[in-house]
């Protein structure tokens, strides 16, 4: 499952895009709460996926 290794970066890119959107909304004094929550969620998913991939790699080495 090689795509697991690369999909974690999609979460990081999405988090950065939502973070940029939040910054623009802060500058324009618009409501940004939901997008900020989504950006944090994507950042958390990046670290969770990264940990999962490392765990899978360690399991392959132990077999």
PyMOL commands that set and color helices and strands:
alter all, ss='L'
color gray80, all
select helices_A, chain A and resi 3-27+33-62
alter helices_A, ss='H'
color red, helices_A
deselect
rebuild
show_as cartoon
